[in-house]
Amino acid sequence: MRKVRAVLAAVVAAPLVAGCGGGGGGVTLHWYVGQESSGSYREAAQRCTDSSNGRYRIAMEALPNNADAQRQLVVRRLAARDRTVDLIGMDVIWTAEFAEAGWLRPWVGARGAQVSAGVLAGPLATARYRGTLWAAPFTSNSQLLWYRKSRTGTVPTTWDELISAAEALPRGQQVVAVQGARYEGYTVWFNSLIQSAGGQILSSPSKVAMPEGPTKASVCPSGEGAAIDSFTYAPATTGTGVPPSTGTR
C-alpha cells in the first residue's frame, strides 16, 4: 500500500519547454525521478526527446528506491542551487514544501491547462498549493486486495470480513499482510483503515479530527472498529530486508 503517486515539477532554474513538441534551443534537461522497473519513465523521456527534433534531450537521473532517500537527495541539491536539476519526479507530499521554498516553477496559462486536462481531481489537488499549480500529475495508485482463490472463495468487502476469512485459514497461515514498515506506508495504510470505517484523522490540513484518547466509536462510526482492534504490529523480515506489518486476531 505504499503511496507512489507522483507529480512532475519544473525547477526554477530550468529552462521552460512546452512538453513534447514545443520550445527551442538544444538543451539537456535532467529529470531526477525514482527508479521504475517497467521502463515506462525512460520510454516517455525518450519519446519526448525524439519528438523535440533536436531542440532538447531529457536525461534521466535515477533516484533511490526509498522515498525518504529520494527527498533527502533532491533537497540537498536544490538547497545548494544545483543547476543540473531541471525536472523532478516528486512524491505528492513534497509539493507544499518545495513550493514554499521557492524551488518550483508554477504551471500557468496554456501549460497549466494542458497538464490539468482529464486528470482526476484527487491527484490534481496534490499538485496545488495555495491556489497555484506547481506540478503535473503523471502517476497515481489504488490500494488493492490480493488473495488466493484457492484459499478464499468469497472476496471480502469489509475489514471484518477480511479478518474472518483469515481466521478460516489453516493454523499458522491466519495472517493478513499489509505494507506497514514504519515509514509513510504505515501511515497511509492506517489512514485508509480509519477512513474505510467511516472515521477520519484530519478535518483540514491543520486540524486533527480524532479526539485525544479516541474511543472505538468515535474513530469508526460505521461500527467496524473490531477490525482495528484485530491488527497488531508484528515485524518480519522479507527478502528485501523491509519489515512488513501483519495482523491477526
C-alpha positions in Angstrom: 0.0 0.0 0.0 2.9 2.4 -0.4 1.9 5.7 -1.7 3.6 6.0 -5.1 1.6 8.7 -6.7 4.0 11.2 -8.4 3.9 14.6 -9.9 6.3 16.2 -12.4 7.7 19.6 -11.3 9.9 22.1 -13.2 12.7 23.6 -11.1 13.0 27.4 -11.1 16.5 27.3 -12.7 15.3 25.1 -15.5 14.6 26.4 -19.0 10.9 26.1 -19.9 9.7 23.7 -22.5 6.2 23.1 -23.6 6.5 19.4 -23.4 6.8 17.1 -26.4 6.9 19.3 -29.5 7.4 22.8 -28.0 10.2 25.4 -27.3 13.6 26.0 -28.8 17.3 25.6 -28.3 19.2 22.3 -28.0 19.4 21.8 -24.2 19.7 18.8 -22.0 17.1 18.6 -19.3 18.0 16.4 -16.3 15.0 14.6 -14.8 15.5 13.4 -11.3 13.0 10.6 -10.6 12.6 7.4 -8.7 13.5 4.2 -10.5 10.6 2.5 -12.3 11.1 -1.2 -13.0 8.9 -1.4 -16.1 11.0 1.2 -18.0 8.0 3.4 -18.8 9.6 6.6 -17.4 12.7 6.0 -19.6 10.5 5.3 -22.6 8.5 8.5 -22.0 11.7 10.5 -21.7 12.9 9.1 -25.0 9.6 9.8 -26.8 9.8 13.5 -25.7 13.4 13.7 -26.8 12.6 12.2 -30.2 9.6 14.5 -30.7 11.7 17.6 -30.0 13.5 17.3 -33.2 16.9 18.0 -31.6 15.7 21.1 -29.6 16.1 19.3 -26.2 17.1 16.0 -24.7 15.7 14.6 -21.5 18.4 12.7 -19.5 17.1 10.6 -16.6 18.9 10.8 -13.2 17.7 7.8 -11.2 16.9 8.4 -7.5 17.0 5.8 -4.8 14.0 3.4 -4.4 13.4 4.6 -0.8 11.1 7.7 -0.8 12.8 9.3 2.2 16.2 8.9 0.5 14.8 10.4 -2.7 13.6 13.5 -0.9 16.9 13.9 1.0 19.0 13.8 -2.2 16.8 16.3 -4.1 16.5 18.7 -1.2 20.3 18.8 -0.8 20.8 19.6 -4.4 18.1 22.2 -4.6 19.2 23.9 -1.4 22.7 24.0 -2.9 21.3 25.6 -6.0 22.5 22.7 -8.2 21.7 23.9 -11.7 21.7 20.3 -13.1 18.3 19.7 -11.5 15.8 20.7 -14.2 12.8 18.4 -13.7 11.7 16.4 -10.6 9.5 13.4 -10.2 8.1 14.4 -6.8 6.2 12.4 -4.2 2.9 14.2 -3.7 3.7 15.1 -0.1 6.6 17.3 -1.3 4.5 19.9 -3.2 3.9 22.4 -0.4 7.5 22.2 1.0 9.2 22.6 -2.4 6.8 25.4 -3.5 7.2 27.3 -0.2 11.0 27.1 -0.5 10.8 28.7 -3.9 12.3 25.8 -5.8 9.5 25.1 -8.3 8.2 27.0 -11.3 4.4 27.2 -11.4 2.4 25.8 -14.3 0.3 28.7 -15.6 -1.8 29.6 -18.6 -1.9 27.2 -21.5 0.7 24.9 -19.9 -1.3 24.6 -16.7 -4.5 23.9 -18.6 -2.7 21.2 -20.8 -1.3 19.2 -17.8 -4.6 19.5 -15.9 -6.9 18.3 -18.7 -8.5 14.9 -18.0 -6.7 14.5 -14.7 -8.6 13.1 -11.7 -9.5 15.6 -9.1 -7.6 13.9 -6.3 -4.2 13.6 -7.9 -4.6 17.2 -9.3 -5.2 18.5 -5.9 -1.9 17.1 -4.7 -0.1 19.3 -7.3 -1.6 22.5 -6.0 -0.5 24.7 -3.1 -2.3 27.9 -2.0 -4.3 28.0 -5.3 -1.3 27.6 -7.6 -0.5 24.6 -9.7 3.1 23.6 -9.1 3.3 20.2 -10.7 1.8 17.9 -13.3 0.4 14.6 -12.0 1.7 11.7 -14.1 1.1 8.6 -12.0 -1.4 7.5 -9.3 -2.2 4.4 -7.4 -5.0 2.5 -5.8 -4.9 0.1 -2.9 -5.6 -3.5 -4.0 -6.6 -6.6 -2.2 -4.6 -9.6 -3.2 -5.9 -13.1 -2.3 -5.8 -16.7 -3.4 -8.9 -18.0 -5.0 -7.9 -21.5 -3.8 -8.0 -20.3 -0.2 -10.8 -17.7 -0.2 -14.0 -18.4 -2.1 -15.7 -15.1 -1.5 -13.9 -11.8 -1.8 -14.1 -9.8 1.4 -15.6 -6.3 1.1 -15.1 -5.1 4.7 -12.2 -5.3 7.2 -14.2 -7.6 9.4 -14.9 -10.0 6.5 -11.2 -9.9 5.7 -10.2 -10.9 9.2 -12.9 -13.6 9.3 -11.5 -15.0 6.1 -8.0 -15.0 7.5 -9.2 -16.8 10.7 -10.7 -19.5 8.5 -7.3 -20.4 7.0 -5.3 -23.3 8.3 -3.4 -22.8 11.5 -0.2 -20.9 11.0 -1.5 -19.2 7.9 -4.1 -17.0 9.6 -2.5 -13.7 8.6 -3.5 -10.5 6.8 -0.3 -8.9 5.4 -0.1 -5.2 4.8 2.7 -2.8 3.8 3.3 -1.5 7.2 7.0 -0.8 7.5 7.5 2.2 9.8 7.6 4.9 7.2 4.9 6.7 5.2 3.5 3.4 4.0 2.4 2.5 7.5 0.7 6.0 7.9 -1.1 5.6 4.5 -2.4 2.1 5.5 -3.6 3.2 8.9 -5.3 6.3 7.4 -7.1 4.0 4.9 -8.2 1.7 7.8 -9.7 4.6 9.7 -11.4 6.2 6.6 -12.9 2.9 5.4 -14.5 2.5 8.8 -16.2 5.9 8.4 -13.7 7.9 10.5 -11.0 10.4 9.7 -7.7 11.6 11.2 -7.7 15.2 9.9 -10.7 17.5 9.2 -8.3 20.1 7.5 -4.6 20.3 6.8 -4.1 21.8 10.3 -6.9 20.4 12.4 -7.0 16.9 14.0 -10.4 15.3 13.8 -9.7 12.5 16.2 -10.3 13.4 19.9 -7.4 12.8 22.4 -7.6 9.2 23.5 -10.4 8.3 21.0 -12.8 5.5 21.6 -13.5 3.0 19.0 -16.9 4.5 18.3 -15.5 8.0 17.7 -12.9 6.7 15.3 -15.1 4.2 13.5 -18.7 5.4 13.4 -19.6 2.7 10.9 -19.1 0.1 13.7 -16.2 -1.7 12.0 -13.9 -0.9 15.0 -13.4 -4.6 15.6 -11.0 -4.6 12.6 -8.8 -2.0 14.2 -8.6 -4.0 17.5 -7.6 -7.0 15.4 -4.4 -5.7 13.9 -1.1 -5.8 15.8 2.3 -4.7 14.6 4.4 -7.8 14.1 7.6 -7.1 12.2 9.0 -9.8 10.0 11.9 -9.9 7.5 11.3 -10.1 3.8 13.7 -10.8 1.0 14.3 -7.0 0.7 15.0 -6.6 4.4 12.0 -4.4 4.9 9.8 -5.3 7.9 6.2 -5.5 6.8 3.3 -5.4 9.3 1.0 -8.4 9.7 -2.1 -8.7 11.8 -4.3 -11.4 13.3 -6.9 -11.7 16.0 
